Amino acid sequence: MAKLFNSITEELQEFIAAQNLFFVGTAPLSPTGHVNLSPKGLNCLRILSPHRVAYLDLTGSGNETSAHLQENGRITFMFCAFTEPPRILRLYGKGYVILPSYPEWESVYSVFPQIPGTRQIIVADIEIVQSSCGFGVPLYEYQGQRQTLVNWASQKGEKGVREYQQQKNSISIDGLPTPLSQFSEG
């Protein structure tokens, strides 16, 4: 039932654009390290080409994806249809982080909505595209995007968000540094 593609076709791009939720998976190299799986919403993903995607990564309680990408680059995206017709789509690739201080920030950031609490952009060069049936995925009715994270970041302000990132987002739960650690004091 699974089908492999050489790129993100126009039909698959339309499927991705119709999803209000996607998942990002990464893992450290250590066999005792923790696999990370994060849900994403808020219309933060963009298809940059048939072989490259990027998403606007917002400040959260951890920064595992960033640490794993810095260590080994492996990343998987998963999209599920929660309406008809059923489908699961996975994008496998190598990713990297773009921080606001990096030279390429402005050109990549310009394709995204401006969302308070933006931490970094995750970019992935896609090597394998795979679709599968999705027959086991339940049907759900979409109600809307939560605004809690955006409201939290707006209330904290840019300086408060940066301080939070330095306190909570510089090291992964397995002790791996994230790109934000280069800005940590001490």
FENURCOR-V164039 format. One line per field, one symbol per residue. phi: phi as a letter, one per 40 degrees, with the letter a starting at -180 (. if undefined). burial: b if it has 9 or more other ideal C-beta (glycine too) atoms within 8 Angstrom, else e. A space follows every 50 residues. Layout:
phi=???
burial=???
//
This chain:
phi=.cbbbcaccdcccccdccccaabbbaaccccccccbbbcbagfbbbccac bababccccbcbacdccccccagcabbbbbccbcccabbbbbabbabbcd ccdcddcccccbccbdgdbabbbbccbbbbbacgcccccbccbiccbdcc cdccccgdcccccddccbbcbcccgccbdcccbccg
burial=eeeebeebbeebbebbeebebbbbbbbbeeeebeebebebbbebbebbee ebbbbbbbbbebbbbbbbbbbeebbbbbbbbbeeebbbbbbbbbbbbbbe eeeebeebbeebeebebbbbbbbbbbebbbbbebeebeeeeeeeeeeebb ebbbebeeeebeebbbebbbebebebbbbbbeeeee
//
